[in-house]
Amino acid sequence: MITFKDTTIGALEFSVRWEQNNIQHEEWFLGRKFNPVNDIFPRGMREALEGKRVGDSVAITYEPRMCIPRYKESMVQTFDLDRLRPKTVQGDPIIPREGRFYPQGHVNGLLDIYPDTLTPFRLTEMDEDTFTADRNHPLANIPVTITATIQYMEKRGTGTYGSLTHWREKTCDWGPGMQATHDDDPTDFFHPTFFDRKTTEDTPFTPPPVDDTAKKNLDKAYDRFIKPDMRVLDFSMGTKRPQGKFDAAVCTFSVEYMHRPVDTIRYVSHFLEPGAPIVIGFSNTFDESNVIQGWKEMHEFERMGLVLEYLRFTKLDNEAGTLSFRNDWRHEDDPLFRKTKGISDPIYVVYGHKAK
């Protein structure tokens, strides 16, 4: 039986869990090729994995500064507003909003930061003349629990050491934490053209499909909340108007096209039994003509924060949380396998419950 040690390589399933403002968050990320000799693991995890077999897991909770880079007051800076370069999506300007994230490269004159640097900062305050940028990691002050599960493992060939991978950076940077609010203050997502769409007609269309692995990940997320005997209200595009009462509600690949999402979700709430879960899933692909303008402007993890805001407005944010699945295997017979380098489409899920 092969066990985890310096002479093995394989794949690890990482799960990162944290709680912020009474909302649960979980990020699942596939570490496609670990190498115990070269790789950098979160503190204590390499030692905990030693001797483990396929299917075994280790879980470690890290307090602030033990895994995520520590919070520094010096990383919160106030600048003149004219130092913030205009940010555009396909030529459309984006007006800065408090609580949103933007690339650090869009702040002119930052030391050691290049104009094309995409590492995000959070715009925490803004007035007519200045803005404040928090360049700390969004999880800097939050305890996180990281679980590593060995998915598969084999003996390493002689001399095939591969490249170095920093697994904390891979799993925790570039997204996790961006779906939460700043200091429990609602993010200022909305502006006058936020819900505009290129098309002005509600003509039927089909959202871009995701691959089979992504579909299975979405089903796994739904299965956490939807039981076989439940009456489920599906309010995705193309479904019929509801009648009667339901034990749960789901919405798949549709919320990004809703130009009146709060009204829609509030309407759905009337048909739900007390305590019923509502689960909303989406990916990072969308129909350009029908998606709302604001959706295009946001980082993928910020979109989960937007949907959480919809649930807050409609009082369906009890026992709320987010789930994400990234970097999973795409089937080799998938037509986009080569183009995507075998990486499955990401899945993002936001959930809440109706008050009991």
ABEGO torsion letter per residue (X at the ends): XBBBBAABBEBBBBBBBBBBGGBBBBBBBBBABBBAAABBBBBGAAAAABGBBBGBBBBBBBBBGAABBBBBAAABBBBBAAABBBBBBGGBBBBBBBGBBBBAAABBGBBGBBAABABBBBBABBBAABBBBBABBAAAABBBBBBBBBABBBBBBBGBAEBBBBAAAAAABGGBGAABBBGGBBBBABBAAAABBABABBBBBBBBBBBAAAAAAAAAAAAAABBAABBBBBABBGBBBBBEBBABBBBBGAAAABABAAAAAAAAAAABBBGBBBBBBBBABBBAAABBAAAAABBAAAAAAAAAAAAAAAGAABGBBBBBBBGBBBBAABAAAAAAGGBBBBBBBBBBBBBX
